[in-house]
Amino acid sequence: MSALFESFTLRDVTIPNRVWMPPMCQYSAAPEGPSTGAPHDWHFAHYAARATGGTGLIVVEATAVSPEGRISPYDLGLWNDAQTEAFRRITRFLREQGTVPAIQLAHGGRKASTDRPWKGGGPVGPDAYGWAPLAPSALAFDARHPVPTELGVDDIQDLVGRFADAARRALAAGFEVVEIHGAHGYLINEFLSPHSNHRTDAYGGSYENRTRFPLEVVDAVREVWPDDKPLFFRISATDWLDDGWTADDTVRFAADLQTHGVDLLDVSTGGNAAGVRIPTGPGYQVPFAARVKAETSLPVAAVGLITDAEQAEKILVNGEADAVLLGRELLRNPSFARLAARELGGEVRVPEQYHRSI
Ligand SMILES: Cc1cc2nc3c(=O)[nH]c(=O)nc-3n(C[C@H](O)[C@H](O)[C@H](O)COP(=O)(O)O)c2cc1C
């Protein structure tokens, strides 16, 4: 029996296997103009293919809780009824396939208002549907980015409410898991890290102050997200900087997150500073997940250059993580889970329409 194809239950949600898809922005909510933030044909086809491929859980890409929270003008959002309704088609299909639908709720902070990666990914202004980005401190991400507007305390409270509203909409849209995006140098990561948070009020300075906004978001989301459904948090376990958030901070914070009702930590790294050299290689972020797993009781998922079945199986068998997320590999091969099950002797649901391909 393969560990990768054992089910996993969090609260009352049972995920059929441990091969999961991490959030991956498609920047495709409106290819030729300002975005409505609603998913379209592209999103349906993209997520449907990974569901028919046997993926146990799919985390829908970073979805903004407010218009200024979009990373690009082409991102998905979840702040109005039309968006909520449009997601239902995706969640319905994923459930029909036995895949658990999850969604990452996000705010881009000082890295918002940029172009699509294939158009260079640089900051865009109002002439290209952009806006002035917001952040904990008036510190630009790099020389290319504008200096963001520092959030006032009222703005921070407003954003906490927006995360809760988006979670309420995620429930109405049929999602079974919400993931809060606390990684990759976006708003919540910006608050956590002393590199990007230079505030002198209750939201900056000490560990307790830098984690205040992220934990307020967790509390507000947990309040509206049903008790029988799991809440994930994605973290950059390290900024890979001397003056940044560290792996020690992550272990401490993981325990705090669990106390506040988070059910799983999705462990990534980096993204909060430009020009940082990250020592990438197969499974390069797994040790960060493994450390949280060893030193806390919070379940974890590992991500980052996990690309083959045996490698993924080993991570679970070694007790380094409870699940693996495969990003670019699932872009290359939507049926990764089905082929991995064949290789490892695991069982995965195959749509009846495809039975002749087993
Ligand atoms: C096209 C693309 C879009 C991404 N968008 C997001 C995102 O919306 N939210 C997020 O937390 N990470 C995002 N990521 C990071 C992935 O979730 C994942 O952590 C990363 O690609 C490393 O895993 P991999 O080596 O399996 O691809 C994105 C990655 C790619 C390739």
The ligand as an ORCA input file, in Angstrom:
! r2SCAN-3c Opt
* xyz 0 1
  C       2.477     29.649    -12.697
  C       2.653     29.681    -11.207
  C       1.773     30.434    -10.440
  C       1.880     30.441     -9.032
  N       0.950     31.105     -8.287
  C       0.930     30.952     -6.944
  C      -0.156     31.409     -6.167
  O      -1.175     31.865     -6.685
  N      -0.072     31.272     -4.818
  C       0.994     30.679     -4.207
  O       1.034     30.587     -2.975
  N       2.020     30.178     -4.929
  C       1.996     30.271     -6.266
  N       2.981     29.673     -7.014
  C       3.961     28.801     -6.337
  C       3.475     27.336     -6.360
  O       2.305     27.159     -5.610
  C       4.553     26.376     -5.819
  O       4.767     26.669     -4.460
  C       5.864     26.498     -6.577
  O       5.646     26.459     -7.979
  C       6.863     25.422     -6.191
  O       6.337     24.138     -6.448
  P       6.760     23.295     -7.789
  O       8.260     23.214     -7.785
  O       6.089     21.975     -7.592
  O       6.246     24.058     -8.970
  C       2.913     29.692     -8.410
  C       3.818     28.960     -9.199
  C       3.674     28.934    -10.574
  C       4.620     28.077    -11.379
*
